[in-house]
Amino acid sequence: MNIEITFRSDDLPKALREYAAKQLERLERFGEEFEKGEFVFVREAGEIACEAILHRHKGEPFVAHDRAPEGRSAVDSVVDKLNRQILKFKEKHSAKARRHRAAE
């Protein structure tokens, strides 16, 4: 997966870039193959706004937003949101496949 991390504020630490990339790579364990992962960080009113987008090969991307006083906590909450979205998507689609097999 290609990972793109953008800081729209220059005063954010570079260690945050490595931490975000590492956390985004962990989402590949679900077996879903993603084309590209994006993180966008913006410092606004003393908080860090974080947005993550996971582009899939087919279908709509997974998107999550959050704000936090610290960058790592924003990354963690965004990754948790993406985690829940992926699990919900996989459960929904695997249940549909089982339902069709049972009808045969």
C-alpha positions in Angstrom: 0.0 0.0 0.0 1.2 3.5 -0.8 1.1 5.8 2.2 0.9 9.5 1.8 1.2 11.8 4.8 0.5 15.5 4.6 1.2 18.2 7.2 -0.5 21.4 6.5 1.2 23.0 9.5 5.0 23.1 9.7 5.2 22.9 13.5 4.1 19.2 13.8 6.8 16.7 14.8 8.3 14.4 12.1 8.0 11.4 14.5 4.2 11.7 14.0 4.7 10.9 10.3 6.4 7.6 11.2 3.9 6.7 13.9 0.9 7.4 11.5 2.5 5.2 8.7 3.1 2.4 11.1 -0.5 2.5 12.4 -1.9 2.6 8.9 0.1 -0.4 7.8 -1.4 -2.4 10.7 -4.8 -2.1 9.0 -3.7 -4.4 6.2 -4.0 -7.4 8.6 -7.7 -7.6 7.7 -6.8 -9.1 4.4 -8.3 -6.1 2.5 -6.0 -4.9 -0.2 -5.8 -1.1 -0.2 -4.3 0.9 -3.0 -3.4 3.9 -1.1 -3.6 5.3 2.5 -3.6 9.0 3.2 -3.2 11.0 6.4 -3.8 14.8 6.6 -2.8 16.7 9.7 -3.8 20.3 10.4 -3.1 22.3 13.5 -6.2 24.3 14.4 -7.0 26.3 17.6 -4.4 24.4 19.7 -5.6 21.0 18.5 -4.5 18.7 15.8 -7.1 17.7 13.3 -6.4 14.4 11.6 -8.1 12.8 8.6 -7.4 9.3 7.2 -8.5 7.9 3.9 -8.0 4.3 2.8 -8.6 3.8 -0.9 -9.7 0.4 -1.9 -9.2 -1.3 -5.3 -13.0 -1.4 -5.9 -15.7 0.6 -4.1 -15.8 3.6 -1.8 -12.9 4.5 0.4 -12.9 4.3 4.1 -12.7 7.8 5.7 -12.3 8.9 9.3 -11.8 12.4 11.0 -10.9 13.4 14.5 -9.4 16.2 16.6 -7.2 15.9 19.7 -4.7 18.0 21.7 -1.9 15.6 20.8 -1.1 14.0 17.4 -0.7 10.4 18.6 -4.1 10.4 20.3 -5.7 11.8 17.1 -4.0 9.1 15.0 -5.1 6.4 17.5 -8.7 7.4 17.4 -8.8 7.7 13.6 -7.2 4.3 13.2 -9.8 2.9 15.7 -12.6 4.4 13.6 -11.2 2.9 10.4 -10.8 -0.4 12.2 -14.5 -0.4 13.1 -15.5 0.6 9.5 -13.5 -2.2 8.0 -14.9 -4.8 10.5 -18.5 -3.6 9.8 -17.9 -3.8 6.1 -16.4 -7.3 6.3 -19.2 -8.6 8.6 -21.9 -7.2 6.3 -20.4 -8.7 3.2 -19.6 -12.1 4.6 -23.1 -12.4 6.0 -24.5 -11.7 2.6 -22.4 -14.4 1.0 -23.5 -16.9 3.6 -27.1 -16.0 3.1 -26.9 -16.6 -0.6 -25.1 -20.0 -0.1 -27.8 -21.1 2.3 -30.6 -20.3 -0.1 -29.2 -22.7 -2.8 
